[in-house]
Amino acid sequence: MIGATLQESVEDGDDVLLEETPVIGFWSGIVWLVGMTAVIALLSEYVVGTIEVTKLSSILKEHCS
């Protein structure tokens, strides 16, 4: 698994049990998820805003010509 470290390996006959520990905790993951969602939302608003300004600008050029 990506991002997990090998904590211990226990051999029980032919079976090998590998225990992995997470790199970040549950609440750290939630904070990252919320933070990245906010960043993506802000960037999306910026992109939509620039598209709307460009569209309005082209409409004005057509009517003024």
C-alpha positions as CSV (number, residue, x, y, z in Angstrom):
1,M,0.0,0.0,0.0
2,I,1.3,3.4,-0.9
3,G,2.2,5.6,2.1
4,A,2.2,2.8,4.7
5,T,5.2,1.6,6.5
6,L,5.9,-2.0,7.6
7,Q,5.5,-2.2,11.3
8,E,6.2,-5.8,11.9
9,S,6.3,-9.1,10.2
10,V,5.0,-12.2,12.1
11,E,5.5,-15.6,10.6
12,D,3.0,-18.3,11.6
13,G,3.9,-21.4,9.8
14,D,3.4,-20.8,6.1
15,D,1.3,-17.7,6.7
16,V,3.0,-14.3,6.9
17,L,1.1,-11.5,8.6
18,L,2.1,-7.9,7.7
19,E,0.9,-5.0,9.8
20,E,1.0,-1.6,8.3
21,T,0.7,1.8,10.1
22,P,-0.7,4.8,8.4
23,V,1.5,7.8,7.5
24,I,-1.0,10.4,8.7
25,G,-3.8,10.1,11.1
26,F,-7.6,10.1,10.4
27,W,-8.1,13.7,11.5
28,S,-5.0,14.9,9.5
29,G,-6.5,13.2,6.5
30,I,-9.8,15.0,7.0
31,V,-8.1,18.4,7.4
32,W,-6.1,17.8,4.2
33,L,-9.3,16.8,2.4
34,V,-11.2,19.9,3.5
35,G,-8.2,22.1,2.7
36,M,-7.6,20.7,-0.8
37,T,-11.4,21.0,-1.5
38,A,-11.3,24.7,-0.6
39,V,-8.3,25.3,-2.8
40,I,-9.9,23.6,-5.7
41,A,-13.1,25.5,-5.2
42,L,-11.3,28.8,-5.1
43,L,-9.3,28.0,-8.3
44,S,-12.5,26.9,-10.0
45,E,-14.2,30.2,-9.2
46,Y,-11.2,32.1,-10.6
47,V,-11.3,30.1,-13.8
48,V,-15.0,30.6,-14.3
49,G,-14.6,34.3,-13.5
50,T,-12.0,34.7,-16.2
51,I,-14.1,32.9,-18.7
52,E,-17.1,35.1,-18.0
53,V,-15.0,38.3,-18.4
54,T,-13.6,37.0,-21.7
55,K,-17.1,36.1,-22.9
56,L,-18.4,39.6,-21.9
57,S,-15.5,41.3,-23.6
58,S,-16.1,39.4,-26.9
59,I,-19.8,40.3,-26.8
60,L,-19.0,44.0,-26.3
61,K,-16.5,44.0,-29.2
62,E,-19.2,42.5,-31.5
63,H,-21.8,45.1,-30.6
64,C,-19.4,48.1,-30.7
65,S,-18.0,47.2,-34.1
